[in-house]
Amino acid sequence: MGGLGAIGVPGLVIILVIVLIVFGPKKLPEIGGAVGKTFAEFKKSTKGLMEDDDDSVKKVEKKSDAS
């Protein structure tokens, strides 16, 4: 299984058409905004985790240098 990368353009078009049929054109901007905010928050959180991880590595390196 190739995962999400194996969907391709035709698959994405089919998914978008199904979403349009299910939710209708009036709800799509609201859904898109909510998805965008969710991805932005997820990106911000993962960036914070990566920075925390980098800080931890630097502290360990300083301790080993001081020894």
N, CA and C atoms as a LAMMPS dump frame, in Angstrom:
ITEM: TIMESTEP
0
ITEM: NUMBER OF ATOMS
201
ITEM: BOX BOUNDS ff ff ff
-5.0000000000000000e+02 5.0000000000000000e+02
-5.0000000000000000e+02 5.0000000000000000e+02
-5.0000000000000000e+02 5.0000000000000000e+02
ITEM: ATOMS id mol type element x y z
1 1 1 N 0.842 -1.186 0
2 1 2 C 0 0 0
3 1 3 C 0.882 1.242 0
4 2 1 N 0.578 2.196 -0.867
5 2 2 C 1.378 3.392 -1.025
6 2 3 C 0.972 4.529 -0.107
7 3 1 N -0.127 4.393 0.604
8 3 2 C -0.557 5.461 1.488
9 3 3 C -1.254 6.572 0.73
10 4 1 N -1.202 7.76 1.289
11 4 2 C -1.905 8.905 0.715
12 4 3 C -1.31 9.329 -0.615
13 5 1 N -0.019 9.14 -0.816
14 5 2 C 0.626 9.533 -2.056
15 5 3 C 0.161 8.743 -3.264
16 6 1 N -0.478 7.602 -3.042
17 6 2 C -0.922 6.751 -4.139
18 6 3 C -2.291 7.148 -4.676
19 7 1 N -2.93 8.166 -4.101
20 7 2 C -4.265 8.553 -4.554
21 7 3 C -4.193 9.149 -5.954
22 8 1 N -3.345 10.107 -6.169
23 8 2 C -3.21 10.728 -7.478
24 8 3 C -4.259 11.785 -7.739
25 9 1 N -4.119 12.453 -8.863
26 9 2 C -5.021 13.55 -9.214
27 9 3 C -6.448 13.057 -9.474
28 10 1 N -6.652 11.991 -10.243
29 10 2 C -8.043 11.542 -10.464
30 10 3 C -8.764 11.179 -9.165
31 11 1 N -8.045 10.571 -8.245
32 11 2 C -8.64 10.226 -6.955
33 11 3 C -9.031 11.453 -6.158
34 12 1 N -8.18 12.476 -6.189
35 12 2 C -8.503 13.716 -5.483
36 12 3 C -9.719 14.414 -6.083
37 13 1 N -9.822 14.381 -7.401
38 13 2 C -10.984 14.984 -8.062
39 13 3 C -12.255 14.266 -7.641
40 14 1 N -12.227 12.956 -7.609
41 14 2 C -13.397 12.179 -7.194
42 14 3 C -13.768 12.495 -5.748
43 15 1 N -12.774 12.577 -4.869
44 15 2 C -13.032 12.904 -3.463
45 15 3 C -13.65 14.292 -3.351
46 16 1 N -13.12 15.267 -4.08
47 16 2 C -13.67 16.624 -4.023
48 16 3 C -15.11 16.681 -4.528
49 17 1 N -15.421 15.927 -5.576
50 17 2 C -16.789 15.887 -6.09
51 17 3 C -17.727 15.279 -5.048
52 18 1 N -17.303 14.207 -4.399
53 18 2 C -18.139 13.572 -3.368
54 18 3 C -18.375 14.537 -2.206
55 19 1 N -17.313 15.245 -1.779
56 19 2 C -17.444 16.223 -0.689
57 19 3 C -18.411 17.331 -1.093
58 20 1 N -18.314 17.785 -2.326
59 20 2 C -19.217 18.827 -2.814
60 20 3 C -20.663 18.35 -2.798
61 21 1 N -20.898 17.106 -3.19
62 21 2 C -22.26 16.552 -3.194
63 21 3 C -22.786 16.412 -1.769
64 22 1 N -21.938 15.921 -0.861
65 22 2 C -22.383 15.662 0.517
66 22 3 C -22.652 16.965 1.27
67 23 1 N -21.735 17.92 1.204
68 23 2 C -21.854 19.124 2.017
69 23 3 C -22.484 20.304 1.285
70 24 1 N -22.443 20.323 -0.014
71 24 2 C -23.015 21.427 -0.779
72 24 3 C -22.043 22.591 -0.885
73 25 1 N -22.274 23.439 -1.876
74 25 2 C -21.342 24.539 -2.127
75 25 3 C -21.336 25.615 -1.042
76 26 1 N -22.416 25.751 -0.284
77 26 2 C -22.48 26.786 0.75
78 26 3 C -21.612 26.446 1.956
79 27 1 N -21.449 25.173 2.253
80 27 2 C -20.672 24.751 3.425
81 27 3 C -19.183 24.609 3.134
82 28 1 N -18.79 24.494 1.878
83 28 2 C -17.382 24.253 1.546
84 28 3 C -16.431 25.327 2.069
85 29 1 N -16.75 26.634 1.974
86 29 2 C -15.817 27.617 2.534
87 29 3 C -15.618 27.475 4.044
88 30 1 N -16.694 27.14 4.759
89 30 2 C -16.586 26.933 6.207
90 30 3 C -15.702 25.724 6.512
91 31 1 N -15.911 24.648 5.779
92 31 2 C -15.126 23.436 5.982
93 31 3 C -13.662 23.697 5.642
94 32 1 N -13.421 24.394 4.534
95 32 2 C -12.05 24.718 4.141
96 32 3 C -11.345 25.574 5.181
97 33 1 N -12.056 26.547 5.725
98 33 2 C -11.463 27.394 6.77
99 33 3 C -11.138 26.594 8.02
100 34 1 N -12.044 25.711 8.41
101 34 2 C -11.81 24.891 9.597
102 34 3 C -10.625 23.956 9.391
103 35 1 N -10.525 23.365 8.205
104 35 2 C -9.396 22.467 7.902
105 35 3 C -8.085 23.253 7.905
106 36 1 N -8.104 24.454 7.317
107 36 2 C -6.908 25.293 7.292
108 36 3 C -6.449 25.676 8.688
109 37 1 N -7.385 26.045 9.557
110 37 2 C -7.04 26.397 10.939
111 37 3 C -6.489 25.187 11.677
112 38 1 N -7.067 24.024 11.418
113 38 2 C -6.6 22.807 12.066
114 38 3 C -5.171 22.478 11.65
115 39 1 N -4.886 22.565 10.344
116 39 2 C -3.52 22.297 9.874
117 39 3 C -2.534 23.315 10.417
118 40 1 N -2.939 24.589 10.496
119 40 2 C -2.051 25.619 11.029
120 40 3 C -1.728 25.351 12.492
121 41 1 N -2.718 24.961 13.271
122 41 2 C -2.495 24.647 14.693
123 41 3 C -1.611 23.415 14.842
124 42 1 N -1.852 22.416 13.994
125 42 2 C -1.026 21.207 14.04
126 42 3 C 0.429 21.536 13.712
127 43 1 N 0.639 22.367 12.696
128 43 2 C 1.994 22.755 12.307
129 43 3 C 2.678 23.529 13.432
130 44 1 N 1.922 24.44 14.074
131 44 2 C 2.471 25.216 15.181
132 44 3 C 2.851 24.303 16.354
133 45 1 N 2.011 23.332 16.626
134 45 2 C 2.282 22.406 17.732
135 45 3 C 3.497 21.534 17.448
136 46 1 N 3.586 21.014 16.233
137 46 2 C 4.731 20.161 15.911
138 46 3 C 6.023 20.959 15.892
139 47 1 N 5.945 22.219 15.466
140 47 2 C 7.135 23.076 15.489
141 47 3 C 7.578 23.302 16.928
142 48 1 N 6.613 23.524 17.817
143 48 2 C 6.929 23.693 19.237
144 48 3 C 7.563 22.442 19.821
145 49 1 N 7.073 21.29 19.436
146 49 2 C 7.649 20.041 19.93
147 49 3 C 9.078 19.855 19.432
148 50 1 N 9.302 20.194 18.173
149 50 2 C 10.644 20.067 17.607
150 50 3 C 11.617 21.021 18.301
151 51 1 N 11.17 22.239 18.607
152 51 2 C 12.024 23.197 19.305
153 51 3 C 12.338 22.706 20.71
154 52 1 N 11.326 22.141 21.393
155 52 2 C 11.556 21.588 22.726
156 52 3 C 12.563 20.453 22.674
157 53 1 N 12.455 19.622 21.645
158 53 2 C 13.37 18.503 21.475
159 53 3 C 14.791 19.01 21.225
160 54 1 N 14.923 20.047 20.395
161 54 2 C 16.239 20.634 20.125
162 54 3 C 16.852 21.225 21.396
163 55 1 N 16.016 21.878 22.214
164 55 2 C 16.502 22.436 23.475
165 55 3 C 17.012 21.335 24.399
166 56 1 N 16.3 20.211 24.441
167 56 2 C 16.721 19.092 25.285
168 56 3 C 18.065 18.531 24.833
169 57 1 N 18.256 18.427 23.523
170 57 2 C 19.515 17.911 22.985
171 57 3 C 20.654 18.861 23.341
172 58 1 N 20.41 20.165 23.235
173 58 2 C 21.444 21.144 23.558
174 58 3 C 21.823 21.082 25.03
175 59 1 N 20.841 20.875 25.916
176 59 2 C 21.131 20.756 27.344
177 59 3 C 21.979 19.533 27.638
178 60 1 N 21.674 18.431 26.983
179 60 2 C 22.454 17.2 27.171
180 60 3 C 23.872 17.413 26.658
181 61 1 N 24.013 18.09 25.531
182 61 2 C 25.344 18.348 24.978
183 61 3 C 26.154 19.235 25.901
184 62 1 N 25.506 20.244 26.509
185 62 2 C 26.223 21.124 27.44
186 62 3 C 26.68 20.358 28.667
187 63 1 N 25.839 19.454 29.18
188 63 2 C 26.211 18.655 30.335
189 63 3 C 27.411 17.756 30.018
190 64 1 N 27.401 17.158 28.826
191 64 2 C 28.502 16.254 28.475
192 64 3 C 29.783 17.044 28.205
193 65 1 N 29.685 18.291 27.716
194 65 2 C 30.85 19.128 27.496
195 65 3 C 31.445 19.594 28.834
196 66 1 N 30.586 19.825 29.82
197 66 2 C 31.048 20.304 31.122
198 66 3 C 31.723 19.198 31.924
199 67 1 N 31.445 17.98 31.609
200 67 2 C 32.01 16.842 32.373
201 67 3 C 33.443 16.618 32.089
